[in-house]
Amino acid sequence: MEAEAPISRDCTADPDDEQPTILDALEPDQLVAAKRRFRRRHLRGVTRALMWGLRLYVLFALVVVVDRIVQTLVGQ
């Protein structure tokens, strides 16, 4: 039984590499769609309020987690 070659974890792409990329497999119309940039969506009313509520919830949760970590490290 032959030993398998180790898998390379290098994420940098070599421009001289002959390996096909995902973009090479796309059809022309898919390639154009993949390169298209999206604009920010303007939110109104309830959606905007929900997004701000989510932001505040995340900040509150972050404070709670940091507080728990500090209390655990201090030993209270």
NULOVO-719843 format. One record per atom (N, C-alpha, C): residue number from 1; residue in one letter; atom name; x, y, z. Coordinates in steps of 0.1 Angstrom, whole numbers, plus 2048, in hexadecimal, padded with zeros to 3 digits. Atoms other than C-alpha are relative to their C-alpha. Layout:
% NULOVO-719843
> num,residuo,atomo,c1,c2,c3
> NUM,a,CA,X,Y,Z
...
END
This chain:
% NULOVO-719843
> num,residuo,atomo,c1,c2,c3
> 1,m,N,808,7F4,800
> 1,m,CA,800,800,800
> 1,m,C,809,80C,800
> 2,e,N,7F7,7F3,800
> 2,e,CA,80F,822,7F6
> 2,e,C,7FA,80A,809
> 3,a,N,804,7F5,7F8
> 3,a,CA,80F,83F,80D
> 3,a,C,7FB,80B,7F8
> 4,e,N,805,7F5,807
> 4,e,CA,7FA,85C,802
> 4,e,C,808,80C,802
> 5,a,N,7F9,7F4,7FF
> 5,a,CA,80A,87D,7FB
> 5,a,C,7F8,809,80A
> 6,p,N,807,7F7,7F7
> 6,p,CA,802,897,816
> 6,p,C,7F8,80B,7F8
> 7,i,N,809,7F6,806
> 7,i,CA,7E6,8B0,80E
> 7,i,C,806,80D,803
> 8,s,N,7FB,7F3,7FE
> 8,s,CA,7F3,8D3,809
> 8,s,C,7F5,809,805
> 9,r,N,80A,7F7,7FA
> 9,r,CA,7E1,8ED,81E
> 9,r,C,803,80E,7FC
> 10,d,N,7FD,7F3,805
> 10,d,CA,7F0,90A,80B
> 10,d,C,7F5,806,7F8
> 11,c,N,80C,7FA,806
> 11,c,CA,7D4,922,801
> 11,c,C,804,80A,7F5
> 12,t,N,7FC,7F6,80A
> 12,t,CA,7E9,938,7EB
> 12,t,C,800,7FA,7F2
> 13,a,N,801,805,80D
> 13,a,CA,7E3,934,7C6
> 13,a,C,80C,804,7F8
> 14,d,N,7F4,7FE,808
> 14,d,CA,801,930,7AF
> 14,d,C,7FB,803,7F2
> 15,p,N,805,7FD,80D
> 15,p,CA,7FA,942,78E
> 15,p,C,805,7F7,7F5
> 16,d,N,7FB,80A,80A
> 16,d,CA,80F,928,77B
> 16,d,C,7FA,7F2,802
> 17,d,N,806,80D,7FD
> 17,d,CA,7FA,90C,78A
> 17,d,C,7F6,7FC,7F5
> 18,e,N,809,805,80B
> 18,e,CA,7E8,8F7,770
> 18,e,C,7F2,7FB,806
> 19,q,N,80C,805,7FA
> 19,q,CA,7CC,8ED,789
> 19,q,C,7F4,809,7FC
> 20,p,N,80B,7F8,803
> 20,p,CA,7AA,8F9,77D
> 20,p,C,7F9,806,80D
> 21,t,N,807,7FA,7F5
> 21,t,CA,797,911,794
> 21,t,C,7F1,7FF,7FE
> 22,i,N,80F,800,801
> 22,i,CA,772,914,79B
> 22,i,C,7FC,80A,7F5
> 23,l,N,804,7F6,80A
> 23,l,CA,771,933,785
> 23,l,C,802,7FB,7F2
> 24,d,N,7FE,806,80D
> 24,d,CA,77E,91F,768
> 24,d,C,7F5,7F7,7FB
> 25,a,N,80B,809,803
> 25,a,CA,760,908,76A
> 25,a,C,7F3,807,7FD
> 26,l,N,80D,7F9,802
> 26,l,CA,746,923,768
> 26,l,C,7FE,804,7F2
> 27,e,N,804,7FB,80E
> 27,e,CA,734,92C,748
> 27,e,C,801,80F,800
> 28,p,N,7FE,7F1,800
> 28,p,CA,738,950,73C
> 28,p,C,7F5,808,807
> 29,d,N,80A,7F8,7F8
> 29,d,CA,716,95C,74A
> 29,d,C,801,7FE,80F
> 30,q,N,7FE,802,7F2
> 30,q,CA,71E,94C,76B
> 30,q,C,80C,808,805
> 31,l,N,7F4,7F9,7FC
> 31,l,CA,740,95C,76C
> 31,l,C,7FD,80F,802
> 32,v,N,804,7F2,7FF
> 32,v,CA,730,97F,766
> 32,v,C,7F8,801,80D
> 33,a,N,808,7FF,7F4
> 33,a,CA,717,978,782
> 33,a,C,809,7FE,80D
> 34,a,N,7F8,802,7F5
> 34,a,CA,733,96C,799
> 34,a,C,809,80D,803
> 35,k,N,7F7,7F4,7FE
> 35,k,CA,747,98D,794
> 35,k,C,7F7,80C,803
> 36,r,N,808,7F4,7FE
> 36,r,CA,729,9A4,799
> 36,r,C,800,804,80E
> 37,r,N,800,7FB,7F2
> 37,r,CA,729,9BA,7B8
> 37,r,C,7F1,804,803
> 38,f,N,80D,7FD,7FC
> 38,f,CA,70A,9BF,7CC
> 38,f,C,800,80D,808
> 39,r,N,801,7F4,7F9
> 39,r,CA,6FE,9E0,7DA
> 39,r,C,7FA,7FD,80E
> 40,r,N,807,801,7F3
> 40,r,CA,6F3,9E5,7FE
> 40,r,C,7F1,802,7FF
> 41,r,N,80F,800,801
> 41,r,CA,6CE,9DF,803
> 41,r,C,7FC,80B,80A
> 42,h,N,806,7F6,7F7
> 42,h,CA,6BB,9FD,813
> 42,h,C,7F5,7F9,807
> 43,l,N,80A,806,7F8
> 43,l,CA,6A7,9EF,82F
> 43,l,C,7F7,80B,806
> 44,r,N,80A,7F7,7FB
> 44,r,CA,687,A00,83C
> 44,r,C,7F8,7FA,80C
> 45,g,N,809,804,7F6
> 45,g,CA,671,9FE,85A
> 45,g,C,804,7F5,809
> 46,v,N,7FF,80B,7F7
> 46,v,CA,66E,9DD,86C
> 46,v,C,80D,7F9,7FE
> 47,t,N,7F3,807,804
> 47,t,CA,68C,9CE,85A
> 47,t,C,80C,807,806
> 48,r,N,7F5,7F8,7FA
> 48,r,CA,6A3,9EA,865
> 48,r,C,800,7FF,80F
> 49,a,N,801,802,7F1
> 49,a,CA,696,9E7,889
> 49,a,C,805,7F3,804
> 50,l,N,7FC,80D,7FD
> 50,l,CA,69C,9C2,889
> 50,l,C,810,7FF,7FF
> 51,m,N,7F1,801,802
> 51,m,CA,6C0,9C6,87C
> 51,m,C,807,807,80B
> 52,w,N,7FA,7F9,7F5
> 52,w,CA,6C8,9E0,897
> 52,w,C,7FE,7F8,80D
> 53,g,N,802,808,7F4
> 53,g,CA,6B9,9C9,8B1
> 53,g,C,80A,7F4,800
> 54,l,N,7F6,80B,801
> 54,l,CA,6CF,9AC,8A4
> 54,l,C,80E,805,804
> 55,r,N,7F2,7FA,7FD
> 55,r,CA,6EE,9C3,8A6
> 55,r,C,801,802,80F
> 56,l,N,800,7FD,7F2
> 56,l,CA,6E5,9CD,8CA
> 56,l,C,801,7F3,808
> 57,y,N,800,80D,7FA
> 57,y,CA,6DF,9A8,8D3
> 57,y,C,80E,7FA,800
> 58,v,N,7F2,806,801
> 58,v,CA,701,99E,8C6
> 58,v,C,80A,807,809
> 59,l,N,7F7,7F9,7F7
> 59,l,CA,712,9BA,8D9
> 59,l,C,7FE,7FC,80F
> 60,f,N,803,804,7F2
> 60,f,CA,700,9B0,8F9
> 60,f,C,805,7F2,803
> 61,a,N,7FB,80E,7FE
> 61,a,CA,709,98B,8F4
> 61,a,C,80F,801,801
> 62,l,N,7F2,7FF,7FF
> 62,l,CA,72D,995,8EE
> 62,l,C,805,805,80E
> 63,v,N,7FD,7FB,7F2
> 63,v,CA,72E,9A9,90F
> 63,v,C,7FE,7F5,80A
> 64,v,N,802,80B,7F7
> 64,v,CA,71F,98B,921
> 64,v,C,80B,7F5,7FF
> 65,v,N,7F6,80A,802
> 65,v,CA,738,973,913
> 65,v,C,80E,805,806
> 66,v,N,7F3,7FA,7FB
> 66,v,CA,756,98A,91B
> 66,v,C,7FF,800,80F
> 67,d,N,802,7FF,7F2
> 67,d,CA,748,98F,93E
> 67,d,C,802,7F2,806
> 68,r,N,7FF,80E,7FB
> 68,r,CA,745,969,943
> 68,r,C,80F,7FB,800
> 69,i,N,7F2,804,801
> 69,i,CA,769,964,937
> 69,i,C,808,807,80A
> 70,v,N,7F8,7F9,7F6
> 70,v,CA,777,97F,94E
> 70,v,C,7FD,7FA,80E
> 71,q,N,803,806,7F3
> 71,q,CA,764,971,96C
> 71,q,C,806,7F2,802
> 72,t,N,7FA,80D,7FF
> 72,t,CA,771,94E,964
> 72,t,C,80F,801,803
> 73,l,N,7F1,7FE,7FF
> 73,l,CA,795,95A,961
> 73,l,C,803,806,80E
> 74,v,N,7FD,7FA,7F3
> 74,v,CA,793,96F,981
> 74,v,C,7FC,7F6,80B
> 75,g,N,803,80B,7F6
> 75,g,CA,782,952,994
> 75,g,C,7F5,803,809
> 76,q,N,80C,7FD,7F8
> 76,q,CA,762,961,9A1
> 76,q,C,7F5,7F7,7FE
END
